[in-house]
Amino acid sequence: MSTRIALAQVFLLDGDRSGNFRRIENAMIEAKAAGADIICFPEMAILGWVNPDAHERAHPIPGADSDRLGALAKQYGLFVAIGLGEKDGEHLYDAAILLDDTGKILLKHRKNNILSELMTPAYTPGQGVQVVSTKFGKIGLMICADTFLDKLTAEMAGLQPDLLLVPYGWAEHEDQWPQHGKQLEEVVINTAKHIKTTVVGTDLVGEISKGPWAGYVYGGQSLAVDASGNILAKLADRDREVKIIEVILR
């Protein structure tokens, strides 16, 4: 049985929770109309990556943001993977969740490789990786720089996922685009070949507004790659796009 997966390369405005939710829902509407079963959004898609305001504005998981995302997943009948901030006591995590089409949280991942120099206070790092069994097969989650770490990709390979969903926040100076997308392509291809599974890596479009990387541009160029490293889809450079791929997962 084939599965239709949407890469939702959305525009992000740091701190604009309500506007970002509007853009997320619009992508779901477009994906559902195109027959998608699963939709994958980028990293920290509610408040923005390395936005220190998230220390005060992020919610627990489960919590207000994940509940709202769950309601949208149920409304549009989609499995949803998305990156968002998670507040747990005094800790802020760069997290991702997988929701099923009833809105239930099936899996939560906390980014391990947090690049602590880019925000003060830094995110708290997560530990390890997981997969979950679904009607589509076993699905795993990682986040952006997690895929740089051989130890983590080896751990994920040992779990033998049928599909790996990876929210990215791939950013560089404006003058480094579009060529910086080639590095993202290499990372996603290497991850797929190492783990031996289909990988969907969805990047943002927009600009980092705070911290040492203020002014860096999220360049899009999201990718889907099969287990042999063949590119199944590559999205637009620095522009919003929702694209569907159809794959046999098991």
C-alpha positions in Angstrom: 0.0 0.0 0.0 1.3 3.4 -0.9 1.5 6.3 1.5 1.2 10.0 0.5 3.5 12.3 2.5 3.4 16.1 2.3 6.5 18.2 2.8 5.1 21.5 4.2 7.8 24.1 3.7 6.1 27.0 5.4 7.1 30.6 6.1 7.9 31.3 9.7 7.8 34.7 11.5 9.6 34.5 14.8 7.1 34.9 17.7 4.0 35.1 15.5 2.2 32.2 17.1 -1.2 33.0 15.6 0.1 33.7 12.1 2.3 30.7 12.1 -0.7 28.5 13.1 -2.6 30.1 10.2 0.2 29.2 7.8 0.4 25.6 9.3 -3.4 25.1 8.9 -3.3 26.4 5.3 -0.6 23.9 4.5 -2.7 21.1 6.0 -5.7 22.2 3.9 -3.6 22.1 0.7 -2.0 18.7 1.6 -5.4 17.2 2.4 -6.9 18.4 -0.9 -3.9 16.7 -2.6 -4.7 13.4 -0.9 -1.9 13.4 1.8 -1.9 10.8 4.6 1.1 12.4 6.5 2.4 15.9 6.6 5.8 17.0 7.9 6.5 20.5 9.0 9.9 22.2 9.9 11.7 22.7 13.2 10.3 25.1 15.9 7.4 26.1 13.6 5.3 27.9 16.2 7.7 30.4 17.8 10.9 30.1 15.8 14.3 28.4 16.3 16.7 30.0 18.9 14.1 32.5 19.8 14.8 33.2 23.6 11.2 34.4 24.0 10.2 30.8 23.9 11.5 30.4 27.5 8.5 32.4 28.5 6.0 31.6 25.8 6.4 27.9 25.0 4.0 25.4 26.6 4.4 21.9 28.0 3.6 18.9 25.8 0.8 18.0 26.1 -0.3 21.6 26.4 -1.9 24.4 24.5 0.1 24.3 21.3 0.1 20.5 21.0 -3.6 20.4 21.8 -4.3 22.9 19.0 -2.2 20.9 16.6 -4.0 17.8 17.6 -7.3 19.4 16.8 -6.1 20.4 13.4 -4.7 16.8 12.7 -8.2 15.4 13.6 -10.1 18.1 11.6 -8.1 17.3 8.5 -7.5 13.6 9.0 -3.8 13.8 8.8 -0.8 12.3 10.6 1.3 15.4 11.5 5.0 15.7 12.4 6.1 19.2 13.5 8.8 20.9 15.5 7.8 23.1 18.4 9.1 24.4 21.7 8.4 22.4 24.9 8.5 24.0 28.4 9.1 21.5 31.2 9.6 23.3 34.5 12.6 25.5 34.0 13.7 23.7 30.9 13.0 24.6 27.3 13.3 21.8 24.7 13.5 22.0 21.0 11.0 19.2 20.4 9.0 17.5 17.7 5.8 15.4 17.9 4.0 13.0 15.7 0.2 13.2 15.9 -2.1 10.6 14.4 -5.3 11.5 12.5 -7.4 11.5 15.7 -5.1 14.1 17.2 -3.3 11.8 19.6 0.4 12.3 20.3 2.1 9.1 19.2 5.7 10.2 19.7 7.7 13.0 21.1 11.4 13.7 20.4 13.7 16.2 22.1 16.6 17.5 20.0 19.9 16.1 21.3 22.3 18.3 19.3 21.2 21.7 20.4 24.0 24.1 19.3 24.0 25.7 22.7 26.1 28.7 21.7 23.2 30.1 19.6 20.8 31.0 22.4 21.1 32.1 26.1 19.8 30.3 28.1 20.3 27.4 25.7 17.8 24.6 25.0 18.1 21.6 27.3 19.3 18.6 25.2 17.2 15.5 24.9 18.5 12.0 25.1 18.3 9.3 22.3 15.8 8.5 19.6 12.6 6.5 19.3 10.2 5.0 16.8 6.5 4.2 17.0 4.4 1.6 15.1 1.6 3.1 13.1 -0.8 1.9 10.4 1.8 3.1 7.8 4.7 1.3 9.5 7.4 2.3 12.0 8.0 6.0 12.0 10.9 7.8 13.7 11.6 11.4 14.5 14.8 13.4 14.6 15.5 17.2 14.5 17.9 19.0 12.2 21.4 18.8 13.7 20.6 15.4 15.3 21.3 14.0 11.8 24.9 15.3 12.1 25.7 12.8 14.8 26.8 9.3 13.7 25.9 7.9 17.2 22.3 9.1 16.8 21.8 8.0 13.2 23.3 4.6 14.2 20.9 4.4 17.1 18.0 5.2 14.8 19.2 2.6 12.2 19.1 0.0 14.9 15.4 0.7 15.4 14.7 0.0 11.7 12.1 2.7 10.9 10.1 2.5 7.7 10.1 6.3 7.6 12.1 9.0 9.3 10.6 12.5 9.6 13.1 15.3 10.3 12.0 18.9 10.9 14.9 21.2 9.9 15.8 24.9 10.5 18.5 25.1 7.9 19.9 28.7 7.8 22.8 30.7 6.5 23.6 34.3 5.4 21.5 35.4 2.4 24.5 35.4 0.1 25.1 31.7 0.8 21.8 30.8 -0.8 20.9 28.9 -3.0 24.2 27.0 -2.8 23.8 26.2 0.9 20.9 23.9 0.0 23.5 21.5 -1.4 24.8 20.8 2.1 21.3 20.1 3.3 20.9 17.7 0.4 24.1 15.9 1.3 23.0 15.6 5.0 19.6 14.1 4.1 21.0 11.7 1.6 23.7 10.5 4.0 21.1 10.1 6.7 18.8 8.0 4.5 21.6 5.8 3.3 23.0 5.3 6.8 19.6 4.5 8.4 18.5 2.6 5.2 15.0 4.2 5.1 13.0 6.9 3.4 13.8 10.3 5.0 11.6 13.4 4.8 13.5 16.6 5.8 11.4 19.8 5.8 13.0 23.2 6.1 11.6 26.6 7.0 11.4 29.7 4.9 12.1 33.0 6.7 14.7 34.7 8.8 16.2 34.3 12.3 15.5 37.5 14.2 17.4 37.1 17.5 20.8 35.9 18.9 24.2 35.4 17.1 22.5 34.2 14.0 20.1 37.1 13.6 19.7 37.9 9.9 20.4 34.3 8.8 17.9 33.1 6.2 16.1 29.8 6.2 16.4 28.7 2.6 13.8 26.0 2.1 15.0 23.4 -0.4 13.3 20.6 1.7 14.0 17.1 0.5 12.6 13.6 0.5 15.1 10.8 -0.2 14.8 7.0 -0.4 16.8 4.4 1.4 19.3 4.3 -1.5 19.9 8.0 -1.5 17.8 8.8 -4.5 16.0 12.2 -4.3 12.2 11.8 -4.4 11.4 15.5 -4.2 13.2 18.8 -3.7 11.3 21.9 -2.8 11.7 25.6 -3.8 14.6 27.8 -2.8 13.5 30.4 -0.3 9.8 30.1 -1.1 6.8 28.5 0.5 5.8 25.1 -1.1 3.8 22.1 -0.2 4.7 19.0 -2.2 3.4 15.4 -2.0 5.5 12.2 -2.5 4.0 8.8 -2.8 6.0 5.9 -1.3 5.7 2.2 -0.4 6.7 2.0 3.3 6.3 -1.7 3.9 
